[in-house]
Amino acid sequence: MSFDFDTIHPRFGTGSTKWSRYPEDVLPMWIADMDIAAPAAILEVLHQRLDQQMLGYSVARAQVREAIVADLWHKYAWRVQPDELLFLPGVEPGFNMALNAFVTPGQSVVLQTPNYAPLRHAAGNWDLPKIEVPFELSSQGEYLTPLPALRQALEGAGALLLSNPHNPIGKVFPREELLAVATACLEHGALIISDEIHAELCFDGRRHIPTASLSPEIARRTITLMSASKAYNVAGLKTCFAVVQDAAIRERFNKARRGMVDSVSPLGLEATWAAYSQCGAWLQALVAYLQDNRDYLLDAVQKRLPGVVMHAPQGTYLAWLDCSALGLNDPQQFFLEQAKVGLSAGLEFADDSQQFVRLNFGCPRAMLEEGIARMQRSLLNR
């Protein structure tokens, strides 16, 4: 079965967040939103739902829960019960709900950097102190968790905000390292809030390991946030689910909605069901396409963007580019003005990342080639 990932779908003027930020002559490659059409199976289910002509408040039907449970077992050998799922309008509301519900004033929130900006800013939403633990870059170009520094940061902490696969560095945590991180949290009594929204996008044969699947003890202290939004490109439908396997934590977490975090859309629920029940072959083909894009990008950076360093992401469709050797005050602004390519600024992800940019390669190959060509010309014309 073949799928079309190469067609470029015009999005300028459609209300797209990604394509509305910049003028029409800028190629946006910033926000984690693919320029690849959602699977036909999802679109067909959405059409069928619209044919009902009723779009009232909705709850997750048994078949939605059963599809997710089956998918979690199939992909990760993770046994989850249908009633352990809570549906939310996004991962971001989920980790903010968790901090509000479980971290008491004065307790710190720990996270590793660089990291997704809403995760970095979440502690501040609740006036909680934050401790950032930078990854260490090995001589082999792999980002590693400095466990002694992490354990020290977790002393007295209320929670660890974990991103796995990690945004922006594309790290897929191996079992041993993930177990060491989770064990450190248990030893210090810190709740694990695990953002696993990119779980299905792993490269080179890697398999995502849900944090809560490591052991029953870890599961009891973990809130896992997942969604079809990234892998199947349906983020605008604003639907995610939390897996909370401890009943008391699940009840407390659910109460933290407090009139701020509402139910999800009926279309989002239908898309979620279709993604996990009908789109396995499409996802497999997509991951292969994204891996090819990653490899093309890695080769292009090495050969055509002198001064830019890229360590191959192990997952996601995001590349973390080190522009330190270019000698620019602001690489993101340079590429925006001189290349007409809109990238994410490194400072969003860490205070010491002024010289980094994040590039989204979740797009048709021709679009990626155009972005690289523009960046190459801008460097040649300096």
Buried (B, 14 or more C-beta within 10 A) or exposed (E): EEBEBEEEEEBEEEEBEBBEEBEEEBBBBBBBBBBBBBBBBBBEBBEEBEEEEEEEEBEBEEEBBBBBBEBBEEBBEBEBEEEBBBBBBBBBBBBBBBBBBBBEEEBBBBBBBBBBBBBBBBBEEEEBBBBBBBBEEEEEEBBEBBBEBBBBBBEEBBBBBBBBBBBBBBBBBEEEBBBBBBBBBBEBBBBBBBBBBBBBBBBEEEEBBBBBBBBEEBBBBBBBBBBBBBBBBBBBBBBBBBBBBBEEBBEBBBEBBEEEBEBBBBBBBBBBBBBBBBBBEBBEBBBEBBBBBBEBBBEBBEEBBEBBBBBBBBBBBBBBBBBBEBEBEBBBEBBBEBBBBBBBBBBBBBEEBBBBBBBBBBBBBEBBBBBBBBBBEBBEEE
